[in-house]
Amino acid sequence: AEVVAFLAGISVVEAQADIEKFKALKQKEPELAQAAGSNELQTMERLIAEGVSADAKDEKGKPAVYNAAYGGQLDALKLLRRHGANLEATTSFGVTALMGAAANGKADCAEALLEWGADKDAADDDGMTALHIAAYGGLEIARLLVEAQVDRAKKNKKGQTALEFARTVERWESEESKQAKAEVVALLEQTDDASEVSQSLNLPTLIHT
């Protein structure tokens, strides 16, 4: 009986130690997520070596992969992928890393994510896809997504396709934002026209941009 009690006591102590270790690692997750956004690779490597998850999120619920992609930190993004980070991890609003790259015009990160198989048609809580969001991110991002054959017919929760969304202009938008949208509209109209011609001729769509 004394042996059983002794072993039970050890098990409790070990369990408590594991819980404390888990809590300590969770407390370090925001540091890793923030380091990803500023490309602090040594800090990231150290934290991951200590056991912090590559899927760490910051205090606002933004995953490390999102912060890296939004900030255009390709090296940080590669590091996270190498350590098994979930490329489809989302913010509290359902925004993926690819959407983050699209929103901030980070074409190199968007291209890498597409090459790695990121879901190009995923939608956030408002039904916005990366192509919708690319209306703000600029022409290069939109072109990458079109070449990746995203679903251009997908609608957001307002019932708008990416083209329809890009055509809308809000009063608060800057001239730079309006110009970016106009360029995306021109690209999507051009590619839509090319697709319609190809379909009418029963030919594969060939898009040259």
C-alpha positions in Angstrom: 0.0 0.0 0.0 2.8 2.4 0.8 4.5 1.6 -2.5 1.2 2.4 -4.4 0.8 5.6 -2.5 4.4 6.6 -3.2 3.9 5.9 -6.9 0.6 7.8 -7.0 2.4 10.7 -5.3 5.0 10.7 -8.0 2.3 10.7 -10.7 0.6 13.7 -9.2 3.9 15.6 -9.0 4.8 14.7 -12.6 1.3 15.8 -13.8 1.6 19.1 -12.0 5.1 19.6 -13.5 3.7 18.9 -17.0 0.9 21.4 -16.4 3.3 24.1 -15.3 5.5 23.4 -18.3 2.5 23.7 -20.6 1.4 27.0 -19.1 5.0 28.4 -19.4 5.1 27.5 -23.1 1.7 29.0 -23.7 2.8 32.2 -22.1 5.7 32.4 -24.6 3.5 31.9 -27.7 2.8 35.6 -28.2 6.6 36.3 -28.3 7.0 33.8 -31.1 4.0 35.1 -33.0 5.4 38.7 -32.7 8.9 37.6 -33.7 7.5 36.1 -36.9 6.1 39.5 -37.9 9.4 41.2 -37.5 11.6 38.3 -38.9 13.5 37.7 -35.6 14.7 34.3 -36.7 17.0 33.6 -33.8 14.3 34.3 -31.3 11.9 32.1 -33.2 14.4 29.2 -33.4 15.1 29.5 -29.6 11.5 29.5 -28.7 10.6 26.6 -30.9 13.6 24.7 -29.5 12.2 25.3 -26.0 9.0 23.7 -27.1 6.8 26.6 -28.1 4.4 25.6 -30.9 5.0 26.9 -34.4 1.2 27.5 -34.4 1.6 30.1 -31.7 -0.8 33.1 -31.7 -0.3 36.6 -30.3 -2.5 38.4 -27.8 -4.9 39.4 -30.5 -5.3 35.9 -31.8 -3.2 36.3 -34.9 -1.1 33.2 -35.8 2.6 33.4 -36.3 2.2 32.4 -40.0 -0.3 35.2 -40.5 2.0 37.8 -38.9 4.9 36.6 -41.1 2.9 36.7 -44.3 1.3 40.0 -43.5 4.6 41.5 -42.7 6.2 40.1 -45.8 8.7 38.1 -43.8 9.4 35.2 -46.1 12.3 33.7 -44.1 10.1 33.6 -41.0 7.4 32.0 -43.0 9.8 29.3 -44.3 11.0 28.7 -40.8 7.5 28.2 -39.5 6.6 25.8 -42.3 9.8 23.8 -41.7 8.6 23.3 -38.1 5.2 22.1 -39.2 3.1 25.2 -38.8 -0.5 25.0 -40.1 -0.6 27.3 -43.1 -4.4 27.5 -42.8 -4.4 28.8 -39.3 -6.7 31.8 -39.0 -7.1 35.0 -36.9 -10.1 35.4 -34.7 -11.9 36.7 -37.9 -11.1 33.7 -40.0 -8.3 35.4 -42.0 -5.5 33.1 -43.3 -1.9 33.8 -44.0 -2.6 34.0 -47.7 -5.2 36.6 -47.1 -2.8 38.5 -44.9 -0.2 38.6 -47.7 -2.9 39.6 -50.2 -4.1 42.5 -48.0 -0.7 44.0 -47.5 0.7 43.4 -51.1 3.3 40.8 -50.0 3.6 39.0 -53.3 6.7 36.9 -52.4 4.9 35.4 -49.4 1.6 34.9 -51.3 3.5 33.1 -54.1 5.3 30.8 -51.6 2.0 30.0 -49.8 0.4 29.1 -53.1 3.3 26.9 -54.1 3.1 25.2 -50.7 -0.6 24.4 -51.3 -2.4 27.0 -49.2 -6.1 27.0 -49.8 -6.5 29.8 -52.4 -10.3 29.8 -52.1 -10.6 29.9 -48.3 -13.0 32.6 -47.0 -12.9 34.7 -43.8 -15.9 35.3 -41.6 -17.3 37.9 -44.0 -16.9 35.5 -47.0 -13.9 37.4 -48.3 -11.4 35.3 -50.2 -7.8 36.2 -50.9 -8.9 37.5 -54.4 -11.5 39.8 -52.8 -8.8 41.1 -50.4 -6.3 41.6 -53.3 -8.4 44.6 -54.4 -6.5 46.4 -51.6 -3.2 44.5 -52.0 -2.6 45.4 -55.6 -2.2 44.1 -59.1 0.7 41.7 -58.6 -1.2 39.8 -55.9 -4.3 39.6 -58.0 -2.4 38.3 -60.9 -0.7 35.6 -58.8 -4.2 34.4 -57.6 -5.7 34.5 -61.1 -2.8 32.4 -62.5 -3.3 30.0 -59.6 -6.9 29.6 -61.0 -8.8 30.7 -57.9 -12.6 30.5 -58.0 -13.4 34.0 -59.3 -17.2 33.3 -59.0 -17.0 32.9 -55.2 -19.1 35.5 -53.4 -18.7 37.2 -50.1 -21.5 37.6 -47.6 -22.7 40.7 -49.4 -23.2 38.6 -52.5 -20.2 40.1 -54.3 -17.7 38.4 -56.5 -14.1 39.7 -56.3 -14.7 41.7 -59.4 -17.9 43.2 -58.0 -16.2 44.0 -54.7 -13.2 45.7 -56.5 -15.6 47.9 -58.4 -17.1 49.3 -55.2 -15.4 52.5 -53.9 -15.9 53.8 -50.4 -15.8 57.5 -49.6 -13.0 57.0 -47.0 -10.7 55.3 -49.5 -7.5 57.0 -50.5 -6.6 57.8 -54.1 -3.9 55.1 -53.9 -6.5 52.5 -52.8 -8.9 53.6 -55.6 -6.1 53.2 -58.2 -5.1 49.8 -56.8 -8.8 48.7 -57.1 -9.0 50.1 -60.7 -6.0 48.0 -61.7 -7.4 44.9 -60.2 -10.8 45.5 -61.9 -9.0 45.9 -65.3 -7.2 42.6 -64.7 -10.3 40.6 -63.7 -12.4 42.1 -66.5 -9.6 41.1 -69.0 -9.3 37.6 -67.7 -13.1 37.2 -67.6 -13.3 38.2 -71.2 -10.5 35.7 -72.1 -12.3 33.0 -70.3 -15.6 33.7 -72.1 -14.0 33.6 -75.5 -12.2 30.4 -74.7 -15.4 28.8 -73.5 -17.3 29.9 -76.6 -14.7 28.2 -78.7 -14.5 25.2 -76.4 -10.8 25.9 -75.9 -8.7 26.0 -72.7 -8.3 29.5 -71.3 -5.0 31.1 -72.1 -4.4 34.2 -70.0 -1.6 36.6 -70.8 -1.1 39.5 -68.4 
